[in-house]
Amino acid sequence: MMLETARLRNRPLLAAIIARIQNDTAALERPSEAPSDESFTAWQQCFWREFLTHEGRCGTALCVAGYAIELTGGKWLTTRTQEGLFLAGELLPNHTTYWWLEYVLADETDPESEVTVIEGHRAVQAKDRAMRLLGLEPTRHDEDQDEDDSDLHPLFRGGNTLDDLRAWLGRLPD
């Protein structure tokens, strides 16, 4: 079954991502679905990832790159459940494989120069595929940015709010 958002690219894809985040935000604001007693009034990925773990997701609340992957039908290299992190059905030790969370299974749209083989699986970094899906150009390193975000496009940084994401809508190609 193909997702109705699977063929979206550029600005329409970011609009779908914002709508999905708003939907996820609304769910978290309902007391029965909130992961804690905290009141969530704005999406902020760097804060939420400490509270959310979705089956099959990378273990975070996802940044824009993660939403781009999911909304276009990408498959994560690893799967996180309450039992731990899995690759092809095998439980993995988190301390040695944590960086695998950033990868999705490669497909025919991924350039060979970005493909790496991990435990026999062809994979690419989610951020690289998301850059292509959203029509983004690589950005230069900014000395003032958070060290954890140093290699990320500004649109993918964890501190972005919904207003920050909306501001990007006009910057992306149609």
FILUM-101112 format. One record per residue (C-alpha): residue number from 1; y, x, z; residue in three letters. Coordinates in steps of 0.05 Angstrom, whole numbers, plus 5000, padded with zeros to 4 digits. Last residue first. Layout:
// FILUM-101112
+-----+-------+------+------+------+
! pos ! north ! east !   up ! code !
+-----+-------+------+------+------+
! NUM !     Y !    X !    Z !  Ala !
...
+-----+-------+------+------+------+
//
This chain:
// FILUM-101112
+-----+-------+------+------+------+
! pos ! north ! east !   up ! code !
+-----+-------+------+------+------+
! 174 !  5480 ! 5148 ! 4888 !  Asp !
! 173 !  5502 ! 5218 ! 4909 !  Pro !
! 172 !  5516 ! 5231 ! 4982 !  Leu !
! 171 !  5584 ! 5242 ! 5013 !  Arg !
! 170 !  5603 ! 5168 ! 5023 !  Gly !
! 169 !  5541 ! 5155 ! 5066 !  Leu !
! 168 !  5554 ! 5217 ! 5109 !  Trp !
! 167 !  5604 ! 5182 ! 5154 !  Ala !
! 166 !  5551 ! 5130 ! 5170 !  Arg !
! 165 !  5508 ! 5185 ! 5199 !  Leu !
! 164 !  5563 ! 5210 ! 5245 !  Asp !
! 163 !  5576 ! 5138 ! 5267 !  Asp !
! 162 !  5502 ! 5130 ! 5283 !  Leu !
! 161 !  5506 ! 5191 ! 5327 !  Thr !
! 160 !  5487 ! 5262 ! 5309 !  Asn !
! 159 !  5468 ! 5308 ! 5367 !  Gly !
! 158 !  5399 ! 5326 ! 5339 !  Gly !
! 157 !  5422 ! 5358 ! 5275 !  Arg !
! 156 !  5393 ! 5332 ! 5210 !  Phe !
! 155 !  5458 ! 5313 ! 5174 !  Leu !
! 154 !  5487 ! 5381 ! 5192 !  Pro !
! 153 !  5432 ! 5415 ! 5151 !  His !
! 152 !  5386 ! 5452 ! 5198 !  Leu !
! 151 !  5375 ! 5527 ! 5206 !  Asp !
! 150 !  5418 ! 5536 ! 5268 !  Ser !
! 149 !  5398 ! 5471 ! 5302 !  Asp !
! 148 !  5363 ! 5502 ! 5362 !  Asp !
! 147 !  5420 ! 5553 ! 5368 !  Glu !
! 146 !  5472 ! 5497 ! 5374 !  Asp !
! 145 !  5528 ! 5507 ! 5324 !  Gln !
! 144 !  5588 ! 5552 ! 5330 !  Asp !
! 143 !  5562 ! 5610 ! 5288 !  Glu !
! 142 !  5552 ! 5564 ! 5227 !  Asp !
! 141 !  5496 ! 5585 ! 5179 !  His !
! 140 !  5510 ! 5565 ! 5107 !  Arg !
! 139 !  5489 ! 5497 ! 5080 !  Thr !
! 138 !  5433 ! 5479 ! 5032 !  Pro !
! 137 !  5451 ! 5424 ! 4983 !  Glu !
! 136 !  5431 ! 5352 ! 4996 !  Leu !
! 135 !  5404 ! 5301 ! 4947 !  Gly !
! 134 !  5373 ! 5258 ! 5002 !  Leu !
! 133 !  5301 ! 5265 ! 4979 !  Leu !
! 132 !  5311 ! 5340 ! 4964 !  Arg !
! 131 !  5338 ! 5355 ! 5033 !  Met !
! 130 !  5283 ! 5312 ! 5063 !  Ala !
! 129 !  5231 ! 5355 ! 5030 !  Arg !
! 128 !  5260 ! 5417 ! 5061 !  Asp !
! 127 !  5270 ! 5386 ! 5129 !  Lys !
! 126 !  5198 ! 5362 ! 5132 !  Ala !
! 125 !  5172 ! 5434 ! 5123 !  Gln !
! 124 !  5119 ! 5437 ! 5070 !  Val !
! 123 !  5043 ! 5432 ! 5075 !  Ala !
! 122 !  4979 ! 5448 ! 5037 !  Arg !
! 121 !  4921 ! 5441 ! 5087 !  His !
! 120 !  4868 ! 5495 ! 5096 !  Gly !
! 119 !  4887 ! 5512 ! 5168 !  Glu !
! 118 !  4960 ! 5515 ! 5147 !  Ile !
! 117 !  4974 ! 5531 ! 5074 !  Val !
! 116 !  5047 ! 5539 ! 5055 !  Thr !
! 115 !  5086 ! 5502 ! 5001 !  Val !
! 114 !  5161 ! 5516 ! 4992 !  Glu !
! 113 !  5156 ! 5561 ! 4931 !  Ser !
! 112 !  5104 ! 5513 ! 4901 !  Glu !
! 111 !  5159 ! 5461 ! 4893 !  Pro !
! 110 !  5142 ! 5395 ! 4928 !  Asp !
! 109 !  5140 ! 5333 ! 4885 !  Thr !
! 108 !  5065 ! 5335 ! 4874 !  Glu !
! 107 !  5051 ! 5328 ! 4948 !  Asp !
! 106 !  5051 ! 5374 ! 5009 !  Ala !
! 105 !  5027 ! 5347 ! 5076 !  Leu !
! 104 !  5084 ! 5345 ! 5125 !  Val !
! 103 !  5108 ! 5401 ! 5171 !  Tyr !
! 102 !  5155 ! 5405 ! 5231 !  Glu !
! 101 !  5100 ! 5388 ! 5282 !  Leu !
! 100 !  5064 ! 5451 ! 5260 !  Trp !
!  99 !  5114 ! 5491 ! 5302 !  Trp !
!  98 !  5078 ! 5468 ! 5366 !  Tyr !
!  97 !  5013 ! 5499 ! 5344 !  Thr !
!  96 !  4999 ! 5554 ! 5394 !  Thr !
!  95 !  5025 ! 5521 ! 5458 !  His !
!  94 !  5001 ! 5453 ! 5437 !  Asn !
!  93 !  4927 ! 5470 ! 5437 !  Pro !
!  92 !  4898 ! 5428 ! 5381 !  Leu !
!  91 !  4851 ! 5368 ! 5383 !  Leu !
!  90 !  4813 ! 5362 ! 5318 !  Glu !
!  89 !  4815 ! 5300 ! 5275 !  Gly !
!  88 !  4847 ! 5333 ! 5214 !  Ala !
!  87 !  4901 ! 5364 ! 5258 !  Leu !
!  86 !  4911 ! 5331 ! 5326 !  Phe !
!  85 !  4963 ! 5338 ! 5381 !  Leu !
!  84 !  4948 ! 5308 ! 5449 !  Gly !
!  83 !  4909 ! 5252 ! 5483 !  Glu !
!  82 !  4970 ! 5206 ! 5485 !  Gln !
!  81 !  4973 ! 5212 ! 5409 !  Thr !
!  80 !  5007 ! 5262 ! 5363 !  Arg !
!  79 !  4985 ! 5270 ! 5291 !  Thr !
!  78 !  4993 ! 5335 ! 5252 !  Thr !
!  77 !  5009 ! 5350 ! 5180 !  Leu !
!  76 !  5054 ! 5288 ! 5177 !  Trp !
!  75 !  5046 ! 5243 ! 5117 !  Lys !
!  74 !  5104 ! 5224 ! 5073 !  Gly !
!  73 !  5112 ! 5151 ! 5052 !  Gly !
!  72 !  5185 ! 5150 ! 5033 !  Thr !
!  71 !  5209 ! 5116 ! 5097 !  Leu !
!  70 !  5169 ! 5165 ! 5139 !  Glu !
!  69 !  5196 ! 5228 ! 5107 !  Ile !
!  68 !  5268 ! 5204 ! 5106 !  Ala !
!  67 !  5261 ! 5183 ! 5179 !  Tyr !
!  66 !  5238 ! 5253 ! 5198 !  Gly !
!  65 !  5296 ! 5285 ! 5160 !  Ala !
!  64 !  5346 ! 5237 ! 5193 !  Val !
!  63 !  5322 ! 5260 ! 5261 !  Cys !
!  62 !  5259 ! 5233 ! 5292 !  Leu !
!  61 !  5248 ! 5200 ! 5360 !  Ala !
!  60 !  5204 ! 5259 ! 5374 !  Thr !
!  59 !  5128 ! 5270 ! 5377 !  Gly !
!  58 !  5120 ! 5286 ! 5304 !  Cys !
!  57 !  5100 ! 5215 ! 5290 !  Arg !
!  56 !  5028 ! 5191 ! 5286 !  Gly !
!  55 !  5031 ! 5147 ! 5348 !  Glu !
!  54 !  5103 ! 5144 ! 5371 !  His !
!  53 !  5127 ! 5187 ! 5429 !  Thr !
!  52 !  5194 ! 5169 ! 5456 !  Leu !
!  51 !  5231 ! 5190 ! 5520 !  Phe !
!  50 !  5249 ! 5263 ! 5511 !  Glu !
!  49 !  5261 ! 5252 ! 5437 !  Arg !
!  48 !  5315 ! 5202 ! 5455 !  Trp !
!  47 !  5367 ! 5252 ! 5479 !  Phe !
!  46 !  5366 ! 5300 ! 5419 !  Cys !
!  45 !  5360 ! 5240 ! 5372 !  Gln !
!  44 !  5423 ! 5206 ! 5394 !  Gln !
!  43 !  5425 ! 5132 ! 5378 !  Trp !
!  42 !  5477 ! 5094 ! 5417 !  Ala !
!  41 !  5475 ! 5041 ! 5471 !  Thr !
!  40 !  5411 ! 5060 ! 5506 !  Phe !
!  39 !  5412 ! 5038 ! 5579 !  Ser !
!  38 !  5367 ! 5083 ! 5622 !  Glu !
!  37 !  5312 ! 5048 ! 5661 !  Asp !
!  36 !  5260 ! 5084 ! 5619 !  Ser !
!  35 !  5219 ! 5078 ! 5555 !  Pro !
!  34 !  5253 ! 5012 ! 5536 !  Ala !
!  33 !  5208 ! 4960 ! 5504 !  Glu !
!  32 !  5207 ! 4905 ! 5557 !  Ser !
!  31 !  5280 ! 4919 ! 5575 !  Pro !
!  30 !  5305 ! 4907 ! 5503 !  Arg !
!  29 !  5353 ! 4963 ! 5487 !  Glu !
!  28 !  5297 ! 5005 ! 5459 !  Leu !
!  27 !  5281 ! 4952 ! 5406 !  Ala !
!  26 !  5355 ! 4948 ! 5386 !  Ala !
!  25 !  5357 ! 5024 ! 5377 !  Thr !
!  24 !  5294 ! 5023 ! 5333 !  Asp !
!  23 !  5327 ! 4970 ! 5289 !  Asn !
!  22 !  5392 ! 5010 ! 5286 !  Gln !
!  21 !  5351 ! 5072 ! 5269 !  Ile !
!  20 !  5316 ! 5033 ! 5213 !  Arg !
!  19 !  5383 ! 5009 ! 5185 !  Ala !
!  18 !  5411 ! 5080 ! 5187 !  Ile !
!  17 !  5349 ! 5106 ! 5150 !  Ile !
!  16 !  5355 ! 5051 ! 5097 !  Ala !
!  15 !  5428 ! 5071 ! 5085 !  Ala !
!  14 !  5406 ! 5144 ! 5081 !  Leu !
!  13 !  5355 ! 5125 ! 5028 !  Leu !
!  12 !  5406 ! 5085 ! 4988 !  Pro !
!  11 !  5453 ! 5146 ! 4990 !  Arg !
!  10 !  5403 ! 5197 ! 4962 !  Asn !
!   9 !  5334 ! 5171 ! 4945 !  Arg !
!   8 !  5293 ! 5107 ! 4952 !  Leu !
!   7 !  5224 ! 5106 ! 4919 !  Arg !
!   6 !  5183 ! 5096 ! 4982 !  Ala !
!   5 !  5229 ! 5044 ! 5014 !  Thr !
!   4 !  5185 ! 4984 ! 4996 !  Glu !
!   3 !  5127 ! 5024 ! 5026 !  Leu !
!   2 !  5067 ! 5029 ! 4979 !  Met !
!   1 !  5000 ! 5000 ! 5000 !  Met !
+-----+-------+------+------+------+
//
